[in-house]
């Protein structure tokens, strides 16, 4: 099955805000065998809508969407699921799965704690 992983960030009109996400995307793109895309929920391109449309047009059968968020707030509980549902209706040939936010992964929590401890001089 033809699969892709979409890294989804919130989005901002400030290009400097997007730079860390683009660096992560570039670094991972060189390491992962799974096709990887970076998309934004709003305010930036490529949008989630644009990215899903491009993947569907390329014949991708399944895409998982990994939110680059610390936690599941209103956007991840309501807005993004509604976006994903609408995109699934618009592009029925691609199965979309919204994953839990990266911030809920135990390894992320450990990595963040290590950075904070380092900054605190521990």
Rosetta constraint file for C-alpha pairs under 8 A:
AtomPair CA 1 CA 61 HARMONIC 6.55 0.50
AtomPair CA 1 CA 62 HARMONIC 7.47 0.50
AtomPair CA 2 CA 59 HARMONIC 7.60 0.50
AtomPair CA 2 CA 60 HARMONIC 5.23 0.50
AtomPair CA 2 CA 61 HARMONIC 5.26 0.50
AtomPair CA 2 CA 62 HARMONIC 6.38 0.50
AtomPair CA 3 CA 34 HARMONIC 7.05 0.50
AtomPair CA 3 CA 35 HARMONIC 7.11 0.50
AtomPair CA 3 CA 60 HARMONIC 5.93 0.50
AtomPair CA 3 CA 61 HARMONIC 6.05 0.50
AtomPair CA 3 CA 62 HARMONIC 4.72 0.50
AtomPair CA 3 CA 63 HARMONIC 5.56 0.50
AtomPair CA 3 CA 64 HARMONIC 7.95 0.50
AtomPair CA 4 CA 34 HARMONIC 5.97 0.50
AtomPair CA 4 CA 35 HARMONIC 4.81 0.50
AtomPair CA 4 CA 36 HARMONIC 5.80 0.50
AtomPair CA 4 CA 37 HARMONIC 7.51 0.50
AtomPair CA 4 CA 60 HARMONIC 7.06 0.50
AtomPair CA 4 CA 62 HARMONIC 6.45 0.50
AtomPair CA 4 CA 63 HARMONIC 4.71 0.50
AtomPair CA 4 CA 64 HARMONIC 6.52 0.50
AtomPair CA 5 CA 34 HARMONIC 6.86 0.50
AtomPair CA 5 CA 35 HARMONIC 6.29 0.50
AtomPair CA 5 CA 36 HARMONIC 4.94 0.50
AtomPair CA 5 CA 37 HARMONIC 6.32 0.50
AtomPair CA 5 CA 63 HARMONIC 5.55 0.50
AtomPair CA 5 CA 64 HARMONIC 4.97 0.50
AtomPair CA 5 CA 65 HARMONIC 6.04 0.50
AtomPair CA 5 CA 66 HARMONIC 7.21 0.50
AtomPair CA 6 CA 36 HARMONIC 5.88 0.50
AtomPair CA 6 CA 37 HARMONIC 4.73 0.50
AtomPair CA 6 CA 38 HARMONIC 5.66 0.50
AtomPair CA 6 CA 39 HARMONIC 6.64 0.50
AtomPair CA 6 CA 63 HARMONIC 6.84 0.50
AtomPair CA 6 CA 64 HARMONIC 6.07 0.50
AtomPair CA 6 CA 65 HARMONIC 4.69 0.50
AtomPair CA 6 CA 66 HARMONIC 6.04 0.50
AtomPair CA 7 CA 25 HARMONIC 7.66 0.50
AtomPair CA 7 CA 36 HARMONIC 7.41 0.50
AtomPair CA 7 CA 37 HARMONIC 6.10 0.50
AtomPair CA 7 CA 38 HARMONIC 4.79 0.50
AtomPair CA 7 CA 39 HARMONIC 6.14 0.50
AtomPair CA 7 CA 65 HARMONIC 6.06 0.50
AtomPair CA 7 CA 66 HARMONIC 5.01 0.50
AtomPair CA 7 CA 67 HARMONIC 6.08 0.50
AtomPair CA 7 CA 68 HARMONIC 6.54 0.50
AtomPair CA 8 CA 38 HARMONIC 5.99 0.50
AtomPair CA 8 CA 39 HARMONIC 4.86 0.50
AtomPair CA 8 CA 40 HARMONIC 5.29 0.50
AtomPair CA 8 CA 41 HARMONIC 6.56 0.50
AtomPair CA 8 CA 48 HARMONIC 7.31 0.50
AtomPair CA 8 CA 65 HARMONIC 6.52 0.50
AtomPair CA 8 CA 66 HARMONIC 5.89 0.50
AtomPair CA 8 CA 67 HARMONIC 4.71 0.50
AtomPair CA 8 CA 68 HARMONIC 5.73 0.50
AtomPair CA 9 CA 21 HARMONIC 7.40 0.50
AtomPair CA 9 CA 38 HARMONIC 7.79 0.50
AtomPair CA 9 CA 39 HARMONIC 6.49 0.50
AtomPair CA 9 CA 40 HARMONIC 4.92 0.50
AtomPair CA 9 CA 41 HARMONIC 6.24 0.50
AtomPair CA 9 CA 67 HARMONIC 6.04 0.50
AtomPair CA 9 CA 68 HARMONIC 5.10 0.50
AtomPair CA 9 CA 69 HARMONIC 6.85 0.50
AtomPair CA 10 CA 40 HARMONIC 5.40 0.50
AtomPair CA 10 CA 41 HARMONIC 4.94 0.50
AtomPair CA 10 CA 42 HARMONIC 6.15 0.50
AtomPair CA 10 CA 43 HARMONIC 7.93 0.50
AtomPair CA 10 CA 68 HARMONIC 7.79 0.50
AtomPair CA 10 CA 69 HARMONIC 7.73 0.50
AtomPair CA 11 CA 18 HARMONIC 7.08 0.50
AtomPair CA 11 CA 40 HARMONIC 4.97 0.50
AtomPair CA 11 CA 41 HARMONIC 6.01 0.50
AtomPair CA 11 CA 42 HARMONIC 5.23 0.50
AtomPair CA 11 CA 43 HARMONIC 5.15 0.50
AtomPair CA 11 CA 44 HARMONIC 5.10 0.50
AtomPair CA 12 CA 17 HARMONIC 6.53 0.50
AtomPair CA 12 CA 18 HARMONIC 6.99 0.50
AtomPair CA 12 CA 42 HARMONIC 7.35 0.50
AtomPair CA 12 CA 43 HARMONIC 5.13 0.50
AtomPair CA 12 CA 44 HARMONIC 5.79 0.50
AtomPair CA 13 CA 43 HARMONIC 5.71 0.50
AtomPair CA 13 CA 44 HARMONIC 6.19 0.50
AtomPair CA 14 CA 18 HARMONIC 7.10 0.50
AtomPair CA 15 CA 19 HARMONIC 6.62 0.50
AtomPair CA 18 CA 22 HARMONIC 6.27 0.50
AtomPair CA 19 CA 23 HARMONIC 6.19 0.50
AtomPair CA 20 CA 24 HARMONIC 6.32 0.50
AtomPair CA 21 CA 25 HARMONIC 6.13 0.50
AtomPair CA 21 CA 38 HARMONIC 7.99 0.50
AtomPair CA 22 CA 26 HARMONIC 6.10 0.50
AtomPair CA 22 CA 38 HARMONIC 7.54 0.50
AtomPair CA 23 CA 27 HARMONIC 6.11 0.50
AtomPair CA 24 CA 28 HARMONIC 6.06 0.50
AtomPair CA 25 CA 29 HARMONIC 5.90 0.50
AtomPair CA 25 CA 36 HARMONIC 7.75 0.50
AtomPair CA 25 CA 37 HARMONIC 7.47 0.50
AtomPair CA 25 CA 38 HARMONIC 6.43 0.50
AtomPair CA 26 CA 30 HARMONIC 6.59 0.50
AtomPair CA 27 CA 31 HARMONIC 6.93 0.50
AtomPair CA 28 CA 32 HARMONIC 5.96 0.50
AtomPair CA 28 CA 36 HARMONIC 7.95 0.50
AtomPair CA 29 CA 35 HARMONIC 7.65 0.50
AtomPair CA 29 CA 36 HARMONIC 6.16 0.50
AtomPair CA 32 CA 36 HARMONIC 7.74 0.50
AtomPair CA 37 CA 51 HARMONIC 7.43 0.50
AtomPair CA 38 CA 46 HARMONIC 7.38 0.50
AtomPair CA 38 CA 51 HARMONIC 7.95 0.50
AtomPair CA 39 CA 45 HARMONIC 6.94 0.50
AtomPair CA 39 CA 46 HARMONIC 5.23 0.50
AtomPair CA 39 CA 47 HARMONIC 5.16 0.50
AtomPair CA 39 CA 48 HARMONIC 5.08 0.50
AtomPair CA 39 CA 51 HARMONIC 6.38 0.50
AtomPair CA 40 CA 44 HARMONIC 5.82 0.50
AtomPair CA 40 CA 45 HARMONIC 6.43 0.50
AtomPair CA 40 CA 46 HARMONIC 6.23 0.50
AtomPair CA 40 CA 47 HARMONIC 4.73 0.50
AtomPair CA 40 CA 48 HARMONIC 5.56 0.50
AtomPair CA 41 CA 47 HARMONIC 6.02 0.50
AtomPair CA 41 CA 48 HARMONIC 5.70 0.50
AtomPair CA 41 CA 80 HARMONIC 7.35 0.50
AtomPair CA 42 CA 47 HARMONIC 6.39 0.50
AtomPair CA 42 CA 48 HARMONIC 7.89 0.50
AtomPair CA 43 CA 47 HARMONIC 7.94 0.50
AtomPair CA 45 CA 50 HARMONIC 7.97 0.50
AtomPair CA 46 CA 50 HARMONIC 6.00 0.50
AtomPair CA 46 CA 51 HARMONIC 6.30 0.50
AtomPair CA 47 CA 51 HARMONIC 6.16 0.50
AtomPair CA 48 CA 52 HARMONIC 6.08 0.50
AtomPair CA 49 CA 53 HARMONIC 6.15 0.50
AtomPair CA 49 CA 87 HARMONIC 6.85 0.50
AtomPair CA 50 CA 54 HARMONIC 6.18 0.50
AtomPair CA 51 CA 55 HARMONIC 6.20 0.50
AtomPair CA 52 CA 56 HARMONIC 6.01 0.50
AtomPair CA 52 CA 87 HARMONIC 7.35 0.50
AtomPair CA 52 CA 91 HARMONIC 7.98 0.50
AtomPair CA 53 CA 57 HARMONIC 6.07 0.50
AtomPair CA 53 CA 91 HARMONIC 7.18 0.50
AtomPair CA 54 CA 58 HARMONIC 6.19 0.50
AtomPair CA 55 CA 59 HARMONIC 6.46 0.50
AtomPair CA 55 CA 60 HARMONIC 5.35 0.50
AtomPair CA 56 CA 60 HARMONIC 5.34 0.50
AtomPair CA 56 CA 61 HARMONIC 7.22 0.50
AtomPair CA 56 CA 91 HARMONIC 6.63 0.50
AtomPair CA 56 CA 93 HARMONIC 6.94 0.50
AtomPair CA 56 CA 94 HARMONIC 5.95 0.50
AtomPair CA 59 CA 94 HARMONIC 7.98 0.50
AtomPair CA 60 CA 94 HARMONIC 6.28 0.50
AtomPair CA 61 CA 93 HARMONIC 6.29 0.50
AtomPair CA 61 CA 94 HARMONIC 4.49 0.50
AtomPair CA 61 CA 95 HARMONIC 6.14 0.50
AtomPair CA 62 CA 94 HARMONIC 5.15 0.50
AtomPair CA 62 CA 95 HARMONIC 4.56 0.50
AtomPair CA 62 CA 96 HARMONIC 6.00 0.50
AtomPair CA 62 CA 97 HARMONIC 7.99 0.50
AtomPair CA 63 CA 94 HARMONIC 7.00 0.50
AtomPair CA 63 CA 95 HARMONIC 6.23 0.50
AtomPair CA 63 CA 96 HARMONIC 5.07 0.50
AtomPair CA 63 CA 97 HARMONIC 6.44 0.50
AtomPair CA 64 CA 96 HARMONIC 5.83 0.50
AtomPair CA 64 CA 97 HARMONIC 4.72 0.50
AtomPair CA 64 CA 98 HARMONIC 5.99 0.50
AtomPair CA 64 CA 99 HARMONIC 6.68 0.50
AtomPair CA 65 CA 96 HARMONIC 7.28 0.50
AtomPair CA 65 CA 97 HARMONIC 6.03 0.50
AtomPair CA 65 CA 98 HARMONIC 4.85 0.50
AtomPair CA 65 CA 99 HARMONIC 5.80 0.50
AtomPair CA 66 CA 98 HARMONIC 6.55 0.50
AtomPair CA 66 CA 99 HARMONIC 5.23 0.50
AtomPair CA 66 CA 100 HARMONIC 6.84 0.50
AtomPair CA 66 CA 101 HARMONIC 6.25 0.50
AtomPair CA 66 CA 102 HARMONIC 6.81 0.50
AtomPair CA 67 CA 98 HARMONIC 7.87 0.50
AtomPair CA 67 CA 99 HARMONIC 7.01 0.50
AtomPair CA 67 CA 100 HARMONIC 6.93 0.50
AtomPair CA 67 CA 101 HARMONIC 4.71 0.50
AtomPair CA 67 CA 102 HARMONIC 6.17 0.50
AtomPair CA 68 CA 101 HARMONIC 6.02 0.50
AtomPair CA 68 CA 102 HARMONIC 5.48 0.50
AtomPair CA 68 CA 103 HARMONIC 7.35 0.50
AtomPair CA 69 CA 101 HARMONIC 5.36 0.50
AtomPair CA 69 CA 102 HARMONIC 6.05 0.50
AtomPair CA 69 CA 103 HARMONIC 5.94 0.50
AtomPair CA 70 CA 101 HARMONIC 6.37 0.50
AtomPair CA 70 CA 102 HARMONIC 6.33 0.50
AtomPair CA 70 CA 103 HARMONIC 3.83 0.50
AtomPair CA 70 CA 104 HARMONIC 6.76 0.50
AtomPair CA 71 CA 101 HARMONIC 6.02 0.50
AtomPair CA 71 CA 102 HARMONIC 7.83 0.50
AtomPair CA 71 CA 103 HARMONIC 5.67 0.50
AtomPair CA 71 CA 104 HARMONIC 6.46 0.50
AtomPair CA 72 CA 76 HARMONIC 5.00 0.50
AtomPair CA 72 CA 77 HARMONIC 6.19 0.50
AtomPair CA 72 CA 100 HARMONIC 7.62 0.50
AtomPair CA 72 CA 101 HARMONIC 6.46 0.50
AtomPair CA 73 CA 77 HARMONIC 6.06 0.50
AtomPair CA 74 CA 78 HARMONIC 5.66 0.50
AtomPair CA 74 CA 79 HARMONIC 6.87 0.50
AtomPair CA 75 CA 79 HARMONIC 4.66 0.50
AtomPair CA 75 CA 80 HARMONIC 5.75 0.50
AtomPair CA 76 CA 80 HARMONIC 5.24 0.50
AtomPair CA 76 CA 81 HARMONIC 6.68 0.50
AtomPair CA 77 CA 81 HARMONIC 6.68 0.50
AtomPair CA 78 CA 82 HARMONIC 6.22 0.50
AtomPair CA 79 CA 83 HARMONIC 6.27 0.50
AtomPair CA 80 CA 84 HARMONIC 6.06 0.50
AtomPair CA 81 CA 85 HARMONIC 6.05 0.50
AtomPair CA 81 CA 98 HARMONIC 7.31 0.50
AtomPair CA 82 CA 86 HARMONIC 6.16 0.50
AtomPair CA 83 CA 87 HARMONIC 6.09 0.50
AtomPair CA 84 CA 88 HARMONIC 6.05 0.50
AtomPair CA 84 CA 96 HARMONIC 6.93 0.50
AtomPair CA 84 CA 97 HARMONIC 7.99 0.50
AtomPair CA 84 CA 98 HARMONIC 7.47 0.50
AtomPair CA 85 CA 89 HARMONIC 6.36 0.50
AtomPair CA 86 CA 90 HARMONIC 6.21 0.50
AtomPair CA 87 CA 91 HARMONIC 5.86 0.50
AtomPair CA 88 CA 92 HARMONIC 5.33 0.50
AtomPair CA 88 CA 94 HARMONIC 7.03 0.50
AtomPair CA 88 CA 95 HARMONIC 6.89 0.50
AtomPair CA 88 CA 96 HARMONIC 6.55 0.50
AtomPair CA 100 CA 104 HARMONIC 6.84 0.50
AtomPair CA 101 CA 105 HARMONIC 7.55 0.50
AtomPair CA 102 CA 108 HARMONIC 6.77 0.50
AtomPair CA 103 CA 108 HARMONIC 5.89 0.50
AtomPair CA 103 CA 109 HARMONIC 6.63 0.50
AtomPair CA 104 CA 108 HARMONIC 7.20 0.50
AtomPair CA 104 CA 109 HARMONIC 7.23 0.50
AtomPair CA 105 CA 109 HARMONIC 6.55 0.50
AtomPair CA 106 CA 110 HARMONIC 6.30 0.50
AtomPair CA 107 CA 111 HARMONIC 6.10 0.50
AtomPair CA 108 CA 112 HARMONIC 6.05 0.50
AtomPair CA 109 CA 113 HARMONIC 6.06 0.50
AtomPair CA 110 CA 114 HARMONIC 6.17 0.50
AtomPair CA 111 CA 115 HARMONIC 6.38 0.50
AtomPair CA 112 CA 116 HARMONIC 6.22 0.50
AtomPair CA 113 CA 117 HARMONIC 6.02 0.50
AtomPair CA 114 CA 118 HARMONIC 6.10 0.50
AtomPair CA 115 CA 119 HARMONIC 6.25 0.50
AtomPair CA 116 CA 120 HARMONIC 6.15 0.50
AtomPair CA 117 CA 121 HARMONIC 6.29 0.50
AtomPair CA 117 CA 122 HARMONIC 5.16 0.50
AtomPair CA 118 CA 122 HARMONIC 5.54 0.50
